[in-house]
């Protein structure tokens, strides 16, 4: 099968399409024919070598984390899915990357059913929305009438958070690039501000802050009301040790703990996602669709910044 590989850390130019053995599903796994996947910030960091303590030095390495597709084979004891099912999923953290390929073997418990009316390419923009659901509903406990600030509001998780915040009845303030302010307003933001032009000191106070950048955490934590909650899904990749140490220290110092987590969804999370889509709370936001052979271009585009939603790569 075709898959996207790289033989060294570096710029998007290190990515190439090659042929590798098609995986066979192990016990409890299913084989999915991939229709599309999206490009996420974690994959850029891995490819660039910024997290090589985790990814190691063994090459070639793979890229791609989430995916949509069709179930084409079942391993022994795989339950909850059937041949021909349209599914979406995210590879478990223990598996690393590898969804940028024609086929992927994945535990059945890491899949969910894509709503029937949703195109599989458009649907590839949504698996990361499980992170926004978990962040706002489960980690922050966002309630109707509260003030929500979303950093990186035009990105993959951010655009979902804007939509969900509005659906949950919060007053949503979105930070994004100037060119994307209209986009995030259309998603439901009550107020959209250029993150480069506004000072955090002039934003006011918030009940919940959702951060997708990982930088300046101390500054944005200070915007919390009494009883406020801050959730981040990123850390400062230029200062990882200091950033993670600050997140840990926030649990015992000062007002408002910074809750950090990395999305690792299972079927129940995808069931929640499907309900949000069918009930009209969430819609996919696809910026550009690239063919598999142009995965490097998709990486390059995301690194350049300014994405509106997700860059999606079509496999079939």
C-alpha positions in Angstrom: 0.0 0.0 0.0 1.0 3.7 -0.3 2.1 5.5 2.9 3.8 8.7 3.7 7.2 8.3 5.3 10.3 10.3 6.3 13.9 9.1 6.8 15.1 12.0 8.9 13.8 14.9 10.9 13.4 18.2 9.0 11.1 20.4 7.0 8.1 19.1 5.1 10.5 18.3 2.2 11.6 15.1 4.1 8.1 13.6 3.5 7.6 11.2 0.6 5.1 8.6 -0.6 6.4 5.0 -0.7 5.0 1.5 -0.7 4.9 -0.5 2.6 3.3 -3.8 3.5 -0.5 -3.6 4.2 -1.1 -4.2 7.9 -3.2 -7.2 9.0 -5.6 -6.6 11.9 -4.5 -8.3 15.2 -6.9 -9.5 17.8 -9.3 -6.8 18.7 -8.3 -4.7 15.7 -10.0 -3.9 12.4 -8.5 -2.9 9.0 -9.7 0.4 7.7 -9.4 1.6 4.1 -8.5 5.2 4.7 -10.5 7.8 2.7 -9.0 10.9 4.3 -7.0 12.2 7.2 -6.2 15.7 8.5 -2.9 17.3 9.4 -2.3 18.2 13.1 0.2 20.2 14.9 1.6 17.2 16.8 2.6 15.6 13.5 4.5 18.8 12.5 6.4 18.7 15.7 7.3 15.1 15.4 8.4 15.4 11.8 10.6 18.4 12.7 12.3 16.5 15.5 11.0 18.8 18.3 9.8 15.8 20.3 12.5 13.3 19.4 12.8 12.2 23.0 9.4 10.5 22.4 9.8 9.6 18.7 13.3 8.3 18.8 15.8 8.0 16.0 14.6 4.9 14.2 13.6 5.5 10.6 11.7 5.5 8.4 8.9 7.1 10.5 5.3 7.6 9.6 2.9 10.5 9.9 -0.9 11.0 10.3 -3.0 10.6 13.5 -6.7 10.7 12.7 -8.6 9.3 9.7 -11.9 8.4 8.1 -12.6 5.4 6.1 -14.4 2.0 5.6 -13.9 -1.2 7.5 -12.6 -3.9 5.2 -11.4 -6.7 7.5 -12.0 -7.8 11.1 -9.4 -9.3 13.5 -10.4 -11.9 16.0 -12.6 -10.7 18.8 -13.1 -7.3 17.1 -16.6 -6.1 18.2 -18.8 -3.1 17.7 -18.1 -2.7 14.0 -19.0 -4.6 10.8 -17.5 -4.9 7.3 -18.4 -1.9 5.2 -19.0 0.5 8.2 -18.1 4.1 7.6 -15.8 5.1 10.5 -13.7 7.8 12.0 -10.9 7.4 14.5 -7.6 8.5 16.0 -4.7 6.2 16.4 -3.9 5.4 20.1 -1.0 7.3 21.6 0.9 4.0 22.1 0.8 3.3 18.3 2.4 6.6 17.2 1.6 8.0 13.8 0.7 6.2 10.6 -2.8 7.2 9.3 -1.3 8.9 6.2 -1.7 5.6 4.3 -4.1 3.7 2.2 -4.9 1.3 5.1 -4.6 1.4 8.8 -5.1 -1.3 11.5 -6.6 0.1 14.6 -8.3 -1.3 17.8 -12.1 -1.5 17.3 -12.5 0.5 20.6 -10.8 3.5 18.9 -13.4 3.9 16.2 -16.8 5.5 15.8 -19.5 5.5 13.2 -19.6 8.5 10.8 -23.2 10.0 10.5 -24.7 8.8 7.2 -25.2 12.3 5.7 -21.6 13.3 6.2 -19.0 13.0 3.4 -15.9 11.1 4.5 -13.5 13.7 3.3 -15.4 16.5 5.1 -15.7 14.2 8.2 -11.9 14.0 8.4 -11.9 17.5 9.8 -13.8 16.4 12.9 -12.1 13.6 14.9 -10.0 16.3 16.7 -13.3 17.9 17.8 -13.5 15.1 20.4 -10.7 17.1 22.1 -12.8 20.2 22.2 -15.8 18.3 23.6 -13.7 16.8 26.4 -12.0 20.1 27.1 -15.1 22.2 27.5 -17.6 19.8 28.8 -15.6 17.3 30.9 -12.4 19.2 31.9 -13.7 22.8 32.3 -17.4 22.0 33.0 -18.5 25.0 30.8 -22.0 26.2 31.7 -24.5 28.4 30.0 -24.0 32.1 30.6 -20.2 31.8 31.3 -17.6 33.7 29.4 -15.3 31.5 27.3 -12.0 32.6 25.6 -10.7 30.4 22.8 -7.1 30.9 21.7 -6.3 29.6 18.2 -10.0 29.8 17.4 -9.6 29.2 13.6 -7.7 26.0 14.0 -8.9 22.4 14.2 -9.7 22.2 17.9 -10.3 25.9 18.2 -13.0 26.1 15.5 -14.9 23.2 17.1 -14.6 24.9 20.5 -16.2 28.1 19.2 -19.1 26.1 17.8 -19.5 24.1 20.9 -19.2 27.1 23.3 -22.0 28.8 21.4 -24.1 25.6 21.5 -23.5 25.2 25.2 -24.8 28.7 25.8 -21.5 30.5 26.7 -20.5 33.9 25.6 -17.6 33.2 23.3 -14.6 35.4 22.7 -12.3 34.1 19.9 -8.7 35.0 19.3 -7.4 34.4 15.7 -5.5 36.1 12.9 -7.1 39.2 11.5 -7.9 37.5 8.2 -9.8 34.8 10.0 -12.1 36.9 12.2 -15.0 36.7 9.8 -14.6 33.0 9.7 -14.8 32.5 13.5 -17.7 35.0 13.8 -19.6 32.8 11.3 -18.9 29.8 13.5 -20.7 31.5 16.4 -18.2 33.7 18.2 -19.8 36.6 19.9 -16.6 38.6 19.7 -13.6 37.9 17.4 -10.3 39.6 18.0 -6.9 39.8 16.2 -4.5 38.0 18.6 -1.6 40.1 17.3 -3.3 43.4 17.9 -5.1 43.0 21.2 -3.3 43.0 24.6 -4.5 40.2 26.9 -4.8 42.8 29.6 -7.6 44.4 27.6 -9.7 41.2 27.2 -11.4 41.3 30.6 -12.1 38.2 32.8 -13.3 34.8 31.8 -14.8 31.8 33.4 -13.1 29.4 31.0 -10.0 29.8 28.9 -9.3 27.1 26.2 -5.7 27.3 24.9 -4.5 25.6 21.8 -1.1 27.4 21.6 0.8 26.4 24.7 2.6 29.7 25.0 2.1 32.6 27.5 0.1 30.3 29.8 0.8 32.5 32.8 -0.6 35.6 31.1 -3.8 33.9 30.1 -4.3 32.1 33.4 -4.4 35.6 35.0 -7.5 36.4 33.0 -9.6 33.8 35.0 -12.4 34.9 37.3 -12.6 33.5 40.8 -13.5 29.9 40.2 -12.4 30.1 36.6 -10.9 27.1 34.7 -8.2 27.0 32.1 -7.6 24.0 29.8 -4.6 23.7 27.4 -4.0 21.0 24.8 -0.5 22.2 24.1 2.8 23.2 25.7 5.5 25.5 24.5 7.6 23.4 22.2 10.4 25.9 22.3 10.6 25.6 26.1 9.0 22.2 26.8 10.5 21.5 30.2 9.6 24.9 31.6 6.2 24.9 30.1 5.2 21.5 31.5 6.7 22.5 34.9 4.5 25.5 35.0 1.4 23.5 34.2 2.3 21.1 37.0 2.9 23.9 39.4 -0.4 25.6 38.6 -2.2 22.8 40.4 -0.8 24.0 43.7 -0.1 27.7 43.2 -2.3 30.7 42.8 -5.8 31.0 41.3 -7.0 28.5 38.7 -5.2 25.3 37.9 -4.2 24.8 34.2 -5.6 21.5 33.1 -3.5 19.9 30.4 -4.4 16.8 28.4 -3.8 15.2 25.0 -6.8 13.8 23.2 -6.8 10.0 23.1 -10.5 9.2 22.2 -12.3 5.9 22.3 -15.7 4.9 20.9 -17.7 6.7 23.5 -16.1 10.0 22.5 -16.8 9.4 18.8 -20.5 8.6 19.7 -20.6 12.0 21.5 -19.1 13.6 18.4 -21.7 12.0 16.1 -24.5 13.3 18.3 -23.1 16.8 18.3 -23.0 16.6 14.5 -26.4 15.2 13.9 -28.0 17.6 16.4 -26.4 20.6 14.6 -23.9 21.7 17.2 -20.9 21.0 15.0 -20.1 21.2 11.4 -16.8 20.4 9.6 -14.6 23.2 8.6 -12.3 22.2 5.8 -9.8 24.8 4.5 -8.2 22.8 1.7 -8.1 19.2 0.4 -4.8 17.8 -0.8 -4.1 14.5 -2.6 -1.9 12.0 -0.7 1.1 12.8 -2.9 0.9 16.4 -1.7 1.0 15.7 2.1 4.2 17.7 2.3 2.3 20.7 0.9 -0.4 20.2 3.6 2.3 20.2 6.3 3.9 23.3 4.8 0.5 25.1 4.7 -0.2 24.4 8.3 3.3 25.5 9.4 2.7 28.8 7.5 -0.3 29.6 9.8 -3.7 31.1 9.0 -5.6 27.8 8.6 -9.4 28.0 8.7 -10.5 24.8 10.2 -8.5 21.8 8.9 -6.2 20.8 6.1 -7.5 17.5 4.9 -5.6 14.9 2.7 -7.7 12.7 0.4 -6.4 9.2 0.0 -9.2 7.7 -2.2 
